[in-house]
Structure formats: C-alpha cells, structure tokens
Amino acid sequence: MIDTERRTFILKDEKMIAAERQEFIISQLKKSKEPISGNQFAKMTNVSRQVIVQDISILKAKKEPIVATSQGYIYFQEEADKGLEKRVIVCKHAPEQTREELYTIVDHGVTVKNVIVEHPVYGDITADLRLSNRKEVDHFIKKVEETNSPYLLTLRDGLHLHTIEADSVDKIDEVCEELERKGILIK
C-alpha cells in the first residue's frame, strides 16, 4: 500500500526538490509490498512522470536496488529472496501463447522473475517481470497490448529464457513438465 501521508514532504501544489523527492521514493518503495508506478510517484510529488524516471535512474546509479517491473517500481530486498528455489528455463512459442505460458507458470505457485533474450548485437537483454499470479499476468499483457509493444521473444523467433522461482523444487518441476507437454519448454 502506498503511504499517502506525503504532507510531511510536500505542501499542496508545491514541487519537492530532487533530494527530498528521491528520499521519498526510496522510503515509499521500502515500505510498499506492491510495485509503485512512475505515474503514482508523479502524482504524489507533483512532478512529471519523466522527472520520476530521471530520479529512479539517479538512484540506480547510486546503487539503490530498484527494479522496474511491468507493474511499477520495487525495492529489491535480497533477504526476501532467500530460501527460494530458482531455475532458468528455455521456452519457445508464438506471441499469442504468452498468456498460456505465464498462466501455466503462476498457476503452480511459481514466480516468473524475468525474461531474457539473446540479441545478435546487444547480447543478453533481460527484463524484470516478477509475475506471481493471473492478475499480474493480465496487467502485463494489457500493458503490452495498450502500448502496441512487441514481446521480447519476437527478437528471436519465439525463443527466450525465464528465471522462475518458487518455495519448492517440486513446484518448478511440475511447471516444467506441463510446459513441456504444451510444447513450450525446450529441453
């Protein structure tokens, strides 16, 4: 949940100075259990979304572990990652099968941490997804469709990798078996 008590940082209709705004962004991200979008931060601080994007870039350059996901920004806290089983899987499918692929993974209690494609010029391109349920998958797909953006898998004729994570190896194994049955997983 976003802390709406921003009055300690900003008076109505006044812009925050950069250092205060960046401190506010870090504070909100550390407290939030949900991603916070650039637009949400822009409204809270009375600046444009582009100013927030610049602030986030500055904070990342200062080694703040902020991750941009399709739902918004999160503060990556490694201790939350401990104890999770991880696996990188290789998948290949048409763009129209993206929802089926992602639903298959999250329906088993497994999180899709990222998508990775190998680009012939740029090397590996990785995008953080952090999708854990159907609602997050639907939001991601809706955003892709609304912006008319191509899926990264289109760069390599459908071939891509995902880092997936769960609280047990069994869940990951079950996902892999089902993806293989559906012809999506490459072994």
Disulfide bonds with the S-S distance in Angstrom:
none
